[in-house]
């Protein structure tokens, strides 16, 4: 496979309601789409969308890095067979060391291009053992109407929910967790996400308060993640790694054996190949790898969903519910996501990008 041309576009999508992030509140999600073309006329799309407050890079820096790496990739002849292409991408990206969001966008575009050339869907291109369906967890944000959101979860048949905590007094967070557990009953799995909100005494108070709520895990409860192992040992609170994962070498994961799960966001962790390595390492250590989006548009969300179909256990719910936050998408037909996604249905539908949603940034022959 030989690349012949590329295009880089900017998008700015309105959200259904403002989103509170670490660096403030945003009403729009901004990012870039990259389209790669091959000599056979096929095209593959990828998304480069650093998340403010969570990604180390800015969008402007990512777009500059994107052009740098594309020019190098365009000089190579790539394997046609998807598994060989994925291995080659892993090697080359390790050498070129693009920014995390850039690596995700380019690897996604390359694998989408390979899948299109072979008439496959992306999960099949990533793994011959891709699952036929993907369970999804519902996300209840910290600004949500708790009763309305739990009603939505119940009506949608979700078996797993994720509740944001950590932005109010700990007693109120405990009360919210207990209310959600009481409303949903014992059969719904409950994940919590604190985004490094607490010092150790506050985290211990929270652990005491929710000890009867049958929490699957709490993502990164401590401001200083060095104390997570001690917190888990002292309180029995099941913890998951999230913010720790970007930049973590898969071999170093063995230093975090206290973790029940690892949350893998490819935009932040750095691409398909790195995410798959981390998922494999976590599984080998008895941890649950959980694929999760970082408020990507439909193009990026499809990439995360494909990884979720290929990594971890069959019944581990993926964190794709951030997509519901968008009022509009870059896709002509927005994705239909539910508590369980059929791979055949999701990739059987056309996923055409809306030209009117994009601003041209760069492009050319390779």
C-alpha positions as CSV (number, residue, x, y, z in Angstrom):
1,X,0.0,0.0,0.0
2,X,1.4,3.4,-1.0
3,X,0.0,6.7,0.2
4,X,-0.6,9.2,-2.6
5,X,-2.3,12.2,-0.9
6,X,-3.5,13.7,2.4
7,X,-5.8,16.3,3.7
8,X,-6.1,17.9,7.2
9,X,-9.3,19.6,8.3
10,X,-10.4,21.5,11.4
11,X,-13.8,20.9,13.0
12,X,-15.7,22.8,15.8
13,X,-18.8,20.9,17.0
14,X,-21.4,22.4,19.4
15,X,-22.1,20.4,22.5
16,X,-25.6,19.7,23.7
17,X,-24.7,21.6,26.9
18,X,-21.4,23.2,28.1
19,X,-18.8,20.7,29.3
20,X,-16.8,21.4,32.5
21,X,-13.1,20.3,32.0
22,X,-10.0,20.9,34.1
23,X,-9.2,24.1,32.3
24,X,-12.7,25.6,32.3
25,X,-16.0,25.1,30.6
26,X,-16.3,24.6,26.9
27,X,-19.4,24.8,24.6
28,X,-17.7,23.4,21.5
29,X,-15.3,20.4,20.9
30,X,-12.5,21.3,18.5
31,X,-10.2,18.9,16.7
32,X,-8.8,17.9,13.3
33,X,-9.7,15.1,10.8
34,X,-7.0,13.6,8.6
35,X,-7.8,11.9,5.3
36,X,-5.2,9.6,3.7
37,X,-5.5,8.4,0.1
38,X,-3.9,5.4,-1.5
39,X,-3.0,4.5,-5.1
40,X,-6.1,2.3,-5.4
41,X,-8.3,5.4,-4.8
42,X,-9.5,4.4,-1.4
43,X,-9.4,6.8,1.6
44,X,-9.1,6.4,5.3
45,X,-10.1,8.9,8.0
46,X,-8.6,9.6,11.4
47,X,-9.2,12.1,14.2
48,X,-6.7,14.2,16.1
49,X,-8.5,16.0,19.0
50,X,-6.4,16.7,22.1
51,X,-8.7,17.1,25.1
52,X,-8.1,20.4,26.9
53,X,-6.8,19.8,30.5
54,X,-6.0,16.2,29.8
55,X,-3.8,16.1,26.7
56,X,-0.3,17.5,27.0
57,X,-0.4,18.9,23.5
58,X,-2.5,21.7,22.0
59,X,-4.5,21.4,18.8
60,X,-2.1,23.8,17.0
61,X,0.9,21.7,18.0
62,X,-0.8,18.5,17.0
63,X,-1.6,19.8,13.5
64,X,2.0,20.8,13.0
65,X,3.2,17.4,14.2
66,X,0.6,15.7,12.0
67,X,2.1,17.2,8.8
68,X,5.6,16.2,9.9
69,X,4.7,12.6,10.4
70,X,2.5,12.3,7.3
71,X,5.4,13.3,5.1
72,X,7.5,10.5,6.5
73,X,4.8,7.9,6.2
74,X,4.2,9.0,2.6
75,X,7.7,7.9,1.6
76,X,7.2,4.3,2.6
77,X,5.5,1.3,1.0
78,X,3.2,-0.3,3.6
79,X,2.0,-3.9,3.9
80,X,-1.4,-4.7,2.4
81,X,-2.3,-7.3,5.0
82,X,-3.9,-5.6,8.1
83,X,-2.0,-7.5,10.8
84,X,1.4,-6.8,9.1
85,X,0.4,-3.1,8.6
86,X,-0.5,-2.8,12.3
87,X,2.9,-4.2,13.3
88,X,4.7,-1.9,10.9
89,X,2.8,1.1,12.2
90,X,3.8,0.2,15.8
91,X,7.4,0.1,14.9
92,X,7.4,3.3,12.8
93,X,5.4,5.3,15.3
94,X,7.7,4.3,18.1
95,X,10.6,5.7,16.0
96,X,8.8,8.9,14.9
97,X,7.3,9.5,18.3
98,X,4.4,11.7,17.3
99,X,2.2,13.4,19.9
100,X,-0.4,11.0,21.4
101,X,-3.4,12.4,19.6
102,X,-1.5,12.5,16.3
103,X,-0.5,8.9,16.7
104,X,-4.1,7.9,17.3
105,X,-5.3,9.9,14.3
106,X,-2.7,8.6,11.9
107,X,-2.9,4.9,13.0
108,X,-6.7,5.1,12.8
109,X,-6.6,6.7,9.3
110,X,-4.1,4.0,8.1
111,X,-6.1,1.1,9.4
112,X,-9.4,2.6,8.1
113,X,-7.6,2.9,4.7
114,X,-6.5,-0.8,4.9
115,X,-10.0,-1.9,5.8
116,X,-11.6,0.1,3.0
117,X,-9.1,-1.3,0.5
118,X,-10.0,-4.9,1.5
119,X,-13.7,-4.3,1.9
120,X,-13.6,-5.1,5.7
121,X,-14.8,-3.2,8.7
122,X,-12.2,-1.8,11.1
123,X,-12.6,-4.3,14.0
124,X,-11.8,-7.1,11.5
125,X,-8.8,-5.3,10.3
126,X,-7.5,-4.9,13.8
127,X,-8.1,-8.5,14.9
128,X,-9.4,-11.7,13.4
129,X,-10.9,-12.4,16.8
130,X,-13.0,-9.2,17.0
131,X,-16.2,-9.6,19.0
132,X,-19.7,-9.3,17.4
133,X,-21.0,-6.8,20.0
134,X,-19.7,-4.2,22.5
135,X,-21.4,-3.4,25.8
136,X,-21.4,0.3,26.7
137,X,-21.5,2.0,30.0
138,X,-23.8,5.0,30.5
139,X,-22.1,8.1,31.8
140,X,-23.6,10.4,34.4
141,X,-21.7,13.7,34.5
142,X,-21.3,15.7,37.6
143,X,-23.6,18.5,36.2
144,X,-26.5,16.0,35.5
145,X,-30.0,15.8,36.9
146,X,-29.4,12.6,38.9
147,X,-33.0,11.4,38.7
148,X,-33.4,12.1,35.0
149,X,-30.1,10.4,34.2
150,X,-30.8,7.3,36.2
151,X,-34.2,7.1,34.5
152,X,-32.4,7.3,31.1
153,X,-30.0,4.5,32.2
154,X,-32.8,2.3,33.3
155,X,-34.9,2.9,30.1
156,X,-31.9,2.2,28.0
157,X,-31.2,-1.1,29.6
158,X,-27.6,-0.3,30.6
159,X,-25.9,-2.9,32.8
160,X,-23.0,-0.6,33.7
161,X,-22.9,3.1,34.6
162,X,-20.1,5.5,35.4
163,X,-20.8,8.3,37.8
164,X,-18.5,11.4,38.0
165,X,-17.6,12.4,41.6
166,X,-15.1,14.7,43.2
167,X,-16.4,18.2,42.5
168,X,-18.5,18.7,45.6
169,X,-18.1,18.0,49.3
170,X,-17.4,14.4,49.9
171,X,-20.5,13.8,52.0
172,X,-22.6,15.0,49.0
173,X,-20.7,12.7,46.7
174,X,-21.3,9.8,49.0
175,X,-25.0,10.6,49.1
176,X,-25.2,10.8,45.3
177,X,-23.5,7.4,45.0
178,X,-25.9,5.8,47.4
179,X,-28.9,7.4,45.7
180,X,-27.8,6.0,42.3
181,X,-27.2,2.6,43.8
182,X,-30.7,2.6,45.4
183,X,-32.5,3.7,42.3
184,X,-30.8,1.3,39.9
185,X,-30.8,-1.7,42.2
186,X,-28.2,-4.4,42.7
187,X,-27.9,-5.7,39.1
188,X,-26.3,-2.6,37.6
189,X,-22.5,-2.3,37.9
190,X,-21.3,1.0,39.2
191,X,-18.1,2.7,38.2
192,X,-16.9,6.0,39.7
193,X,-14.5,8.6,38.3
194,X,-12.9,11.2,40.7
195,X,-10.3,12.7,38.3
196,X,-7.7,13.0,41.0
197,X,-9.9,15.1,43.2
198,X,-8.9,14.1,46.8
199,X,-6.2,14.0,49.4
200,X,-5.8,10.7,51.3
201,X,-8.0,11.6,54.3
202,X,-10.9,12.7,52.0
203,X,-10.5,9.6,49.9
204,X,-10.6,7.4,53.0
205,X,-13.8,9.2,54.1
206,X,-15.3,8.6,50.7
207,X,-14.3,4.9,50.8
208,X,-16.0,4.5,54.2
209,X,-19.1,6.2,53.0
210,X,-19.6,4.0,49.9
211,X,-18.4,0.7,51.3
212,X,-21.8,-0.9,51.0
213,X,-22.5,0.4,47.5
214,X,-20.8,-2.4,45.6
215,X,-18.6,-0.1,43.5
216,X,-16.7,-1.9,40.8
217,X,-13.9,0.7,40.9
218,X,-13.0,4.4,41.4
219,X,-10.8,6.0,38.8
220,X,-7.8,7.9,40.2
221,X,-9.3,9.2,43.4
222,X,-6.1,10.9,44.7
223,X,-4.4,14.1,43.7
224,X,-1.1,12.3,44.1
225,X,-1.4,8.9,42.4
226,X,1.7,7.6,44.3
227,X,-0.7,6.9,47.2
228,X,-3.2,4.8,45.3
229,X,-1.7,1.4,46.4
230,X,-1.7,2.4,50.0
231,X,-5.3,3.7,49.7
232,X,-6.5,0.5,48.2
233,X,-4.7,-1.6,50.9
234,X,-6.0,0.5,53.8
235,X,-9.6,0.8,52.7
236,X,-10.3,-2.0,50.3
237,X,-11.5,0.6,47.8
238,X,-11.1,-0.8,44.3
239,X,-9.2,1.7,42.2
240,X,-8.6,2.0,38.5
241,X,-5.8,3.9,36.6
242,X,-6.8,6.6,34.2
243,X,-4.7,9.7,34.1
244,X,-1.7,7.5,35.0
245,X,-1.9,5.6,31.7
246,X,-0.7,8.2,29.1
247,X,3.0,7.8,28.8
248,X,3.2,4.6,30.9
249,X,5.2,1.8,29.4
250,X,3.3,-1.5,29.4
251,X,6.2,-3.1,31.3
252,X,5.8,-0.6,34.1
253,X,2.2,-1.6,34.6
254,X,3.4,-4.4,36.9
255,X,4.3,-1.7,39.5
256,X,0.6,-1.0,39.9
257,X,-0.8,-4.5,40.7
258,X,-3.2,-3.0,43.2
259,X,-5.3,-1.6,40.3
260,X,-8.5,-3.5,39.4
261,X,-8.7,-1.9,36.0
262,X,-7.0,0.5,33.6
263,X,-9.0,3.0,31.6
264,X,-7.5,3.4,28.1
265,X,-8.2,6.5,26.1
266,X,-6.4,6.1,22.7
267,X,-6.3,9.9,22.1
268,X,-4.4,10.3,25.4
269,X,-2.5,7.1,25.5
270,X,-1.2,7.5,22.0
271,X,-2.8,5.5,19.3
272,X,-4.1,2.0,18.4
273,X,-0.9,0.1,18.8
274,X,0.1,1.5,22.2
275,X,-3.4,1.0,23.5
276,X,-3.5,-2.6,22.4
277,X,-0.1,-3.2,24.1
278,X,-1.4,-1.7,27.3
279,X,-4.6,-3.7,27.1
280,X,-2.6,-6.9,26.6
281,X,-0.2,-6.1,29.5
282,X,-3.2,-5.3,31.8
283,X,-4.9,-8.6,30.9
284,X,-1.8,-10.5,31.7
285,X,-1.6,-8.9,35.1
286,X,-5.3,-9.7,35.9
287,X,-6.4,-6.1,35.4
288,X,-9.5,-5.2,33.4
289,X,-8.7,-3.0,30.3
290,X,-11.6,-0.6,29.7
291,X,-11.6,1.3,26.4
292,X,-12.9,4.8,26.7
293,X,-13.4,7.8,24.5
294,X,-12.2,11.4,25.3
295,X,-15.1,13.3,23.7
296,X,-14.1,12.5,20.2
297,X,-16.4,13.1,17.2
298,X,-18.0,10.1,15.4
299,X,-14.7,9.4,13.5
300,X,-12.7,9.0,16.7
301,X,-15.5,7.2,18.5
302,X,-15.6,4.6,15.8
303,X,-11.9,4.0,16.4
304,X,-12.3,3.6,20.1
305,X,-15.3,1.2,19.6
306,X,-13.2,-0.9,17.2
307,X,-10.5,-1.2,19.8
308,X,-13.1,-2.2,22.4
309,X,-14.2,-5.0,20.1
310,X,-10.7,-6.3,20.0
311,X,-9.3,-5.8,23.5
312,X,-10.2,-7.1,26.9
313,X,-13.0,-9.5,27.9
314,X,-16.2,-9.8,26.0
315,X,-18.5,-8.4,28.7
316,X,-16.3,-5.4,29.7
317,X,-18.4,-2.3,28.9
318,X,-16.7,0.5,26.9
319,X,-16.9,4.2,27.7
320,X,-18.5,5.6,24.6
321,X,-21.3,7.6,26.1
322,X,-19.4,10.8,25.8
323,X,-20.6,10.9,22.2
324,X,-24.1,11.7,23.5
325,X,-22.8,15.1,24.6
326,X,-22.6,16.3,20.9
327,X,-25.4,18.3,19.4
328,X,-23.9,17.8,15.9
329,X,-21.3,15.5,14.4
330,X,-18.8,15.5,11.5
331,X,-20.6,12.5,10.1
332,X,-23.7,12.9,7.9
333,X,-25.5,10.2,9.8
334,X,-24.7,10.4,13.5
335,X,-23.8,7.1,15.3
336,X,-26.5,5.2,16.9
337,X,-25.1,4.0,20.2
338,X,-26.9,2.0,22.9
339,X,-26.2,-0.2,25.9
340,X,-24.9,-2.9,23.5
341,X,-23.6,-2.2,20.0
342,X,-23.8,-4.7,17.2
343,X,-20.5,-4.5,15.3
344,X,-22.2,-5.6,12.1
345,X,-24.8,-2.8,12.5
346,X,-22.4,-0.1,13.5
347,X,-20.0,-0.7,10.6
348,X,-22.7,-1.8,8.2
349,X,-24.0,1.8,8.0
350,X,-22.3,4.4,5.8
351,X,-20.0,6.8,7.7
352,X,-19.6,9.7,5.3
353,X,-18.0,12.9,6.6
354,X,-19.9,16.2,6.2
355,X,-17.8,18.6,4.1
356,X,-19.7,21.6,5.5
357,X,-18.5,20.7,9.0
358,X,-14.8,21.0,8.1
359,X,-12.3,23.8,7.4
360,X,-9.4,22.9,5.2
361,X,-6.0,23.3,7.0
362,X,-3.5,21.6,4.8
363,X,-3.1,18.9,2.1
364,X,-1.1,17.7,-0.9
365,X,0.4,14.9,-2.8
366,X,2.7,12.4,-1.2
